[in-house]
Each structure stands twice: as structure tokens, then as C-alpha cells.
Amino acid sequence: MEYVSALVPPVVMAVFFVGLIVTIVKTQGGANKAKEDAAVDAVLARAEHARQTHRDTET
């Protein structure tokens, strides 16, 4: 019976890990991808603008 108690934690972790991977794969693409890409583009544009503004004020 010790082997059952030794195997349960890894099996439970494996099931949760597979569930996590399936969730990640399912959420890639579609309408969510467009929203995520837009959010990343906005953050990158903001960072680039801040960097250029900082560079312009130093000179």
C-alpha cells in the first residue's frame, strides 16, 4: 500500500500539468490572440515612446 501513497502525488501533479498545458494551448489564437497582441503592442509602443522622450531630454 506504500506504493499507492508514493505514486499519488506525482500522478496528481501530472494531471494538473496536462490540464494547464491544454488550457494554454486552447487559449492561443482566435479573438484572445488579437486582444493579447494589441495589449502587447500598446505596451511596447508606450515603452518606445518613453525611451525616445527620455533620450531627447538628455541631449
Backbone bond lengths (Angstrom), bond angles and torsions (degrees), N, CA, C in turn:
res aa  C-N    CA-C-N  psi(-1)  N-CA   C-N-CA  omega(-1)  CA-C   N-CA-C  phi
1 M - - - 1.452 - - 1.527 111.85 -
2 E 1.318 117.06 -18.14 1.464 119.88 178.09 1.526 111.17 -65.51
3 Y 1.332 116.53 -32.02 1.463 119.13 -178.93 1.528 111.07 -65.16
4 V 1.336 117.73 -32.01 1.465 120.26 177.93 1.519 110.04 -66.72
5 S 1.325 117.18 -46.58 1.459 120.11 179.70 1.533 111.42 -67.56
6 A 1.323 117.21 -26.14 1.462 120.17 177.60 1.531 111.23 -77.30
7 L 1.328 117.67 -29.33 1.462 120.90 -177.16 1.519 113.99 -89.64
8 V 1.316 118.53 -21.58 1.465 120.62 -175.02 1.531 112.52 -61.77
9 P 1.330 120.55 -50.64 1.480 118.21 -178.41 1.538 114.13 -58.35
10 P 1.342 119.95 -45.90 1.468 117.99 178.66 1.534 112.87 -64.20
11 V 1.318 116.88 -36.81 1.465 119.76 179.48 1.521 110.38 -66.25
12 V 1.322 117.24 -43.14 1.468 120.71 178.73 1.523 110.19 -62.93
13 M 1.329 116.52 -44.00 1.467 119.59 178.98 1.523 110.94 -63.55
14 A 1.325 117.79 -38.72 1.464 121.23 179.35 1.527 110.54 -64.79
15 V 1.320 117.35 -40.93 1.467 120.66 179.42 1.522 110.19 -63.88
16 F 1.325 117.46 -45.45 1.462 119.89 178.48 1.525 111.62 -64.17
17 F 1.334 116.78 -38.41 1.459 120.66 179.35 1.527 110.58 -64.09
18 V 1.318 117.05 -44.92 1.466 120.54 178.02 1.525 110.04 -61.69
19 G 1.330 117.13 -40.98 1.464 120.54 177.05 1.517 111.47 -61.32
20 L 1.316 116.95 -41.16 1.460 121.03 178.26 1.524 111.02 -62.88
21 I 1.314 117.00 -45.91 1.462 120.82 -179.96 1.528 110.77 -62.97
22 V 1.326 117.11 -42.94 1.460 120.60 178.94 1.525 110.39 -61.74
23 T 1.337 117.03 -42.00 1.466 120.72 178.77 1.525 110.95 -63.50
24 I 1.318 117.45 -42.85 1.463 121.04 179.54 1.523 110.50 -62.95
25 V 1.322 116.86 -44.57 1.462 120.27 -178.63 1.525 110.68 -65.88
26 K 1.324 117.67 -40.22 1.467 120.38 -178.91 1.521 112.28 -67.29
27 T 1.330 117.98 -30.88 1.459 119.81 -176.95 1.523 112.62 -85.57
28 Q 1.318 118.01 -2.28 1.464 120.34 177.19 1.517 108.91 -82.75
29 G 1.302 116.25 134.89 1.457 120.45 177.04 1.519 112.37 90.84
30 G 1.310 115.72 178.30 1.457 121.54 177.77 1.509 112.67 71.47
31 A 1.328 115.46 -153.27 1.460 121.59 -178.08 1.524 111.26 -64.94
32 N 1.322 116.96 -34.80 1.465 119.55 179.05 1.518 111.44 -63.18
33 K 1.324 116.75 -38.36 1.461 119.88 -179.47 1.522 110.63 -62.78
34 A 1.314 117.98 -41.95 1.463 121.03 179.79 1.523 110.27 -63.13
35 K 1.328 117.64 -41.90 1.472 120.65 178.99 1.519 111.04 -65.57
36 E 1.338 116.67 -43.85 1.461 119.95 -179.74 1.523 110.89 -65.20
37 D 1.335 116.58 -42.73 1.463 119.54 178.89 1.523 111.21 -62.51
38 A 1.314 117.65 -40.71 1.461 121.07 178.77 1.526 110.95 -64.08
39 A 1.321 116.79 -40.90 1.466 120.33 179.46 1.525 110.55 -65.08
40 V 1.324 117.24 -43.09 1.470 120.74 179.42 1.521 110.12 -65.84
41 D 1.322 117.30 -42.78 1.464 120.09 178.35 1.529 111.49 -61.05
42 A 1.324 117.24 -39.42 1.469 120.77 179.13 1.523 110.85 -64.87
43 V 1.316 116.87 -42.98 1.470 120.19 179.72 1.521 110.32 -65.44
44 L 1.324 117.02 -43.55 1.465 119.52 178.95 1.524 111.78 -64.48
45 A 1.322 117.72 -39.15 1.461 120.60 178.31 1.528 110.76 -64.94
46 R 1.338 116.02 -41.12 1.466 119.98 177.98 1.526 110.81 -62.55
47 A 1.323 116.65 -42.69 1.464 120.71 -179.37 1.523 110.82 -66.26
48 E 1.319 116.80 -41.81 1.465 120.31 178.47 1.526 111.03 -64.08
49 H 1.320 116.74 -41.82 1.465 120.37 178.04 1.532 110.88 -62.87
50 A 1.319 116.81 -42.66 1.462 120.19 179.16 1.524 111.03 -64.65
51 R 1.338 116.50 -38.81 1.460 119.46 179.86 1.520 110.50 -66.55
52 Q 1.342 117.75 -41.78 1.457 120.64 179.25 1.522 111.05 -66.94
53 T 1.326 116.95 -39.76 1.457 120.36 178.11 1.517 110.47 -63.60
54 H 1.316 116.84 -41.55 1.467 121.39 179.81 1.517 109.54 -65.47
55 R 1.329 117.77 -41.43 1.461 121.68 -179.80 1.521 110.90 -65.85
56 D 1.341 117.70 -39.07 1.455 121.62 -179.74 1.516 112.52 -67.75
57 T 1.345 117.24 -33.87 1.458 120.25 -178.57 1.520 112.06 -78.86
58 E 1.337 118.29 -18.43 1.471 120.33 179.59 1.519 111.61 -76.58
59 T 1.312 118.69 -29.67 1.462 120.29 -174.86 1.489 113.04 -88.56
